[in-house]
Amino acid sequence: MVTANTNSTRSKLRLRASISLDGYTAGPQQSKNNPLGLGGMRLHQWAFELAAMRAMLGLGDGGIINDSTPIIEQHFANVGASIMGRNMFGPVRGDWDTDTPWDGWWGDNPPFHHPVFVLTQHARAPLNMEGGTTFYFVTDGIESALHQARQAAAGKDISIAGGAQTAQQFLRAGLVDEMTLSLVPVLLGSGERLFVNQGDDLHGLKLVQTIATPEVVHLKFAKP
């Protein structure tokens, strides 16, 4: 069984999420045409304006550099594998469609460039994409996904790529080593909340850094 990280030299499990003032990480009515839900893009506008984000997503030159730049640079640095939920991978539910398979939101060359482990109840063969990204579909829970991700990461860190329900499971299990919340001054009213059924503590995470900008406030938490 995988347990919480207690060795500072061991790869870390990291979570970064943009979150609204009323606690949502995605808006309501998520769909194939609106994967972030109604109003959800407002949570990420600060990031997509950055040169660092544009470079990581392969969007070419341009963008700005400001106090949020280190947050994005740190988010992508030293990551050897990612974990995400099936809802983050795509809008398809139930058994996979073998005639017209869903291969993710990101096109032929996803921006991960490392192994990605997708939590699901429906088995599927690994999906090899361009640029070094391979999606592996894990049917036996978060601990198995984390174990496989650690092996694939080969000493580098693991990123929780979303969505909210996946992040909740790892938080409840006390497995998250670092968490950065980017608090955006907007209200979504409804949607996907991050802190649901989490109890009344942060499962060993302590606030270690605050970066305030006019567009967003970044709160970084880590285990001592």
N, C-alpha and C positions, 0 to 999 in steps of 0.2 A: 504494500500500500504506500502511495506517495504521501509524504508528510510535509508540513511547512518547512521552508528553507531556514536553517539555522546556521549555515556555514557561509561566511562572507565571501569565500572563494568560489562558491558554487554559482552556476548561472541563475539569474534572477527572473522571476515571473513579473512582468511589468504591464500595467494598465494605464492607458491615457484615454480620457473621455471629455468631450465638450458637453456642458450641461447648462440648462436654462436656470433662471432664478427660481422657478417653481419645480426644479428637480428632474426635468425630462432630458433624455439623451437623443430622442427622436420624436417627431411629431405624430399625430394621429393619421390613420388611413394610409399606412405604408402600402406600396404597390410596385409593380414592375416599372411603371412610368414615374413613380414618385417614391424611390427607395428610402428616403429620409423622412417621409411623412410630410404632412402639411406644415410648412414653416420650418422644417428641420434644417434646411440649408442655412438658415440664419445663424445656427450654432457653429458653423464652420467657415463663415465668410472671412473671419480674421485670419484663418490659416491659409486659405486659397489665395489670399493677396500676397503671401510671402514668397520671396524668391526661392527660399529653401524648399518650400512645399512644391512649387512649380518644377523645380529641378528633380525632386524625388519622384514626381508623377510623370516625368518626361514631357512636360508641357512647354519646354523651351525656355528661352531667356525672358527677362522681365520680372516683375514683382518687386516687393519692397523688403527692406531689412529694418527691423525694429526690435524692441525688447522681447517680443514673442519668438524671434528667430531661434534662440537657443533651445526653446521648448521643442520645436519641430526637429531641430538637428539632433537633440538628445533622444527623441522618440525613435528615430531611424538608426541611431548609432548602435553598433555591437549587437544587433538582433540576428539570430541564426535560424529562428523558426517562429511561426505565429499559430495561434489557436483562434478559431471563430465558431460561432453557432451556425446552424443551417440557415436561419433567417437572414444572417449577415451575408451568407454566400449567395442567396437568391430567393425569389418569391415562390419557388416551386414547393409544394407540400405533398406528403404521401410518397408513394413509390416514385423512383426516378423514371422519367420518360426516355426510353431507349431510342425512340424514333427521332425525336428532336430534343436531345439532351441539353440541359442548362449547364453552361460552363463558367458561370460567374458574371459579375457586372463589368469586368475590367477589360474585356477584349482578349485578343490572342496573347498579349504580353502584359500580364498583371504587374502591378508595381511592387510586389513583394520580393521577388528574386531569391526566394528560399522556400523550404517546405512549409506548407500550411495545412493544419490539421482541423478538419471540419467535424464538429459534433453533430451526429444525426442518428436516427433510429432505423435508417434504411441503408443497407450496405451498397457500396459502389466501388468499382475498381479505381485505383489512383488515376488522376487526371494530370497528364504532363502538358505544360504550357511553355510558351517561349520565354526566354529570359531567365531560366533557372527556377521558375515556380512550378511546384508539383502540389496538387491538392490531394490529401489523404483523408478518407472518410472513416471516422471513428465511431463505432456503435456501442462501445462498452464504457462510456462515461468519461468524466473530466480527469480522473486520476490516470487512466490509460492514455488519454490524449497528452497530458503533461509529461508522462514518462517517455512517450514516443518523441515528443517535441524536444525534450532534453537530449535524448540520444542524437537526434538529427541536428541539433544546434551545435554540438561538439564544443561545449564550453561557453558559447555565446549566450546571450539572454533570449528569453521567449516573450513575445508580445501578445497580449489578448487583443485581437483585432475587432471584437464585438460579437454580437450585440449585447443589449442590456441583460438579458436572461443568462447568457454565458458568463458575463462578468459577475453577476450576482452569485452564481454557483461557486466560482473560485474565491470570491470574497468570504462567503459563508464558511467555506472550508478552511479559511485562514492561510491560503496558499499564495496570495498576492504579496510580493516583496516590496514593490514600489507602485504608487498610484499618483498620477497627475490629473487633477480635475481643472479644466479650463472653464471657468464660470463666466457665462456670457449674459449681459444685461438685457435679456428678452424674456418674455413669458410665452409659453406654448399652450397652456391651458389643459392639454391632455396629450397622451402619447405613451412612450415607453420610459418608465422611471428606472433609475439605476439603483437607488436605495429602497428596496422593497424586501421585507422579511429578513432584514439584516441584524435585528436585535438593536441594542443600545450602545454598541461600541464599534470600533474600527478594526477589530480583530488583529491587534498588535501594531497597526500602522499609526505613526506619529507625524504631525505636521513638521516639516523640516525646512520649507522654503515657500515664500510668497513673492510673486512678481505681479505688480499691478500696472495695467495699461488702460487707456481710455476705452478700448474695445473689449477687453477681456481681463480677468484676474486668474492667474495660474496658481494653484495650490498643490504643492508636491508633498506627498506622504511617503514614509519609508519605515521599515522595521529597524529598531535599534541594532 
